Amino acid sequence: MKKQKIVLIVGARPNFMKSAPLMRELLSNKKSFDTKLIHTGQHYDHALSQLFFDELKMAKPDIYLGVGSGSHAEQTAKIMIELEKSFTEIKPDLVMVFGDINSTLAAAIVAAKMCIKLAHVEAGLRSFDHTMPEEINRIVTDRLSNYLFVSEESGLINLKNEGVPESKIFYTGNIMIDSLVSNLEVASHSTILERLSLEPENYITMTMHRPANVDSEETLKELFKSITEISKEIPIVFPCHPRTKKRLEDFGIKNNDDSHGIKVIEPLGYLDFLKLQSKSKCVLTDSGGVQEETTFLQIPCITMRKNTERPSTVDIGSNLVIGVDPKVIQDTTLDSVRGNAKVGSIPKLWDGNTAGRIVDIMKTNL
């Protein structure tokens, strides 16, 4: 039986964590699969790209497109143009995409147009908020996919309600937890707490990068005021995404005497950030992946969004989705810090073995 040519597409930080365990599993099955990795270059900052490859011990990409930044349309179009060339040369039997970034959407469209089978890892997630670019990416990618690998039970319900045939849907669990499980011991040796002069469980980790939170000057200023108030009671460590950093500079938002408790730092590598999260009192975020990581780590998570595409983190896990009202954020966070934190349990199949399940399914179905 001939080997199946498989191409994995990555482009941004969350993709690296999702693709690393699957790439390892595929490369260990060389008799069945000829696997290549294409990095679109959607994230090109060292701390958001190359450092993650190094820490996750990922092989160098076979192809690096280097598309860089741009508007959603510009970035997606650049990726599509370059991927069409790559797919024409490689002639893959299957293209595999992850999550909901622009690289995912671009690859899905190109594969479908070229009649190449498509697999979507982390399929079926829905926020039901079409103002989120990621929601559009998720819906289109799922509609075009031949194989939909689902991370939580809400994904099964959503895909069924959308009329996707059950023969295409596979409940495999959360592949990002594979990376977390395999790296947790290594991350425990990180010295990030010592470097930042932090005491375990005596600080908050914060991430914030969603356009809805950072692109409006009024919204970002109000959120930062609320965060400043929280920092008077407990230190806040804020690894600042380049997008957010630029907005803070554009809007003239700076640490002042009242916000000395906010440590704004450069983006962290995977291992440092995992250690930082795992020792936090709680985490304040607008990230989807962080909601999942904190649920597995059973760290209280407060999500500054009106919705989540990962409801299992709320229904089962340690996540609270509280909206973007600064007063509610302040009150809820301080309530959590003072001892009323939510600690949930771990969803089904978030066990570190998702990549193996996916590869087993591919052996049977491709």
Secondary structure, DSSP 8 states (H G I E B T S, - for coil): ---EEEEEEE-SHHHHHHHHHHHHHHHTTTTTEEEEEEE--SS-SGGGTHHHHHHTT----SEE-------HHHHHHHHHHHHHHHHHHH--SEEEEETTSHHHHHHHHHHHHTT-EEEEEEET-----TTSHHHHHHHHHHHH-SEEEESSHHHHHHHHHTT--GGGEEE---HHHHHHHHHHHHHTT--HHHHTT--TTSSEEE----HHHHS-HHHHHHHHHHHHHHHTTS-EEEE--HHHHHHHHHTT----GGGTTEEEE----HHHHHHHHHT-SEEEE--HHHHHHHHHHT--EEE-SS--S-THHHHTSSEEE--S-HHHHHHHHHHHHTT--------TT-SS-HHHHHHHHHHHH-
